Amino acid sequence: MATHPGSPGTDAPPRKSRKALWIVLGVVLFIVVCIVGFAAFGFYFLANNMRMEQATPVQAGASFEEVRARFKDAPLITLDDDQRVTLSRRPPDTPPAEKPQTMHVMAYDDEDSRIVRVSIPFWMLRMGRENIKLGSGDGVNFDDLRLSAEELERYGPALLLDHRDRRGKRVLVWTQ
């Protein structure tokens, strides 16, 4: 009597088990490829959108003032001495002629003598979150502003934040 693979009385695993094994291996391989892809995208994004450069306080001040001079209006977001965050004006009702494409962040730390510049495309700001988080540090909470990418677009290119603290740190955030 001939036996077939997968039939009782043979050492070969049943066909259903092999099929399930290939499905599990395929899913695991897909997850690994996705993780590697996300990591590669993150590295690519940081390499293309983040720059760090050494700078003296005088050089940093000149870089900040060069950007600051592009904007005639006061920053939309202010921080008081108690680190309370305030939005100085609401977005206009009519959309601007020019919509911003990128949010820029420039930060300087006097201790490190380094300027860090980050550019974030607006399509990325729209992804995944209803409100934009500018980050928080040293007790600063921007979450109360509840700004969406669409609201920021209504301001047009604008200076969002120009903050200096007592320890020599400065942060400038703008859209263009």
Buried (B, 14 or more C-beta within 10 A) or exposed (E): EEEEEEEEEEEEEEEEEEEEEEEEEEEEEEEEEEEEEEEEEEEEBEEEBEEEEEBEEEBBBEBBEEBBEEBEEEBBBBBEEEBEBEBEEEBEEEEBEEBBEBBBBBBBBBEBBBBBBBBBEBEBBBEEEEEBEBEEEEEBEBEEBEBBBEBBBBBBBBBBBBBBBEEBBBBBBBBB
